[in-house]
């Protein structure tokens, strides 16, 4: 496998409104830079790319344009370019579908930065051995609490309930590790973990500072250890970092905890190639289109995105990007951790990693029972209750089509 990595600063100017908890949060300070991380791959027959943005999310039309522009530079199909956003709240507005609209001046700059970053990456190809790794990382929790009667509490607004939080946590830390050929020395690592990047950002504390939050700190810690990284946010719709909204010390603490587990993987995987080396890192991709039903109930009045008004159905995309026996599954919004885990449980691939805000931004994608307990996420959801399950089934069926025959399937 040949790979190439490049980072591009994509920070907005001081004075822009930020996409966190309100439309009127104005950036007064640059705390740390937002970045675009580009990872190019070439298996000898097929080229592909993973683009990770320190942004809250992107509309489908922007993602399609970015994929097409990058593919034109690389010389591959647009389907072979998968996009994801870390969902930092401390960045500019980049979603026209959202109530507040996108910063169109910033978007024009972003398109140019993408072309520049991918072009620069094309000059940095090098051969690499490829490994996967998976372990548990105790740095997140479920931000929804439900009592015995299935009544829900949104923990950011009910902090006294945090010690009672026992909801499902997706604590898998998934890695794709690239080393020098025949060597244990890491070149870089793709990191997949599910936790809203809200360790530092909160109303008042960090809401007026541009920041990549804990994914940015993690990137710096790994760089200090001579290893570049690409952060891929997991199914974090209801997953929070520990000590969420408690400032930049909380962001550093979360990032350091994740970094320690990444280091363990960087040590363990190359020493056990019979377990973790991807001998045939063949690239396979697919776009799965799924029609889903839109909500029109009283609870959603006032929260519906303008472009969905009057529509009963919309077509969403899932993006499947396989490297050997590891599959990245790009989803169109803020998928709940439970639904992400269902995709993983039913996947025919050895390991499956979810990519947040990858193909569009459609707000929260909840499991059906969450609508019974209620809460912030279901109130904001644009989809009817069982549409999340429909996306799970479509993702699994799509993976079955691009995977080799299941080992035990007769």
Secondary structure, DSSP 4 states (H G I P E B T S, - for coil): -EEEEEEEE----TTPBBSSS-TT-B--EE-S--EEEEEEEE-SS-EEEEEEESSS---HHHHHHHHHHHHHHHTS-GGGEEEEE---SSSB---SSSTT---HHHHHHHHHHHHHHHHHHTT--EE-EEEEEEEE---EEESEEE-TT--EEEGGG-GGGGGG--S----EEEEEEEE-TTSS-EEEEEEEE--BS-SS--TTTTTTEE--HHHHHHHHHHHHTT-EEEEEE-S-TTEEETTTTS-HHHHHHHHHHHHHHHHHHHHHHHHTHHHHB-S---EEEEEEEEEEEBP-SGGGTTTS-GGGTT-SEEEEEEEEEEETTEEEEE-SSEE-HHHHHHHHHH-SSSEEEEETT-S----EE--TTHHHH--HHHHH--B-TTHHHHHHHHHHHHHHHHSPPPTT--
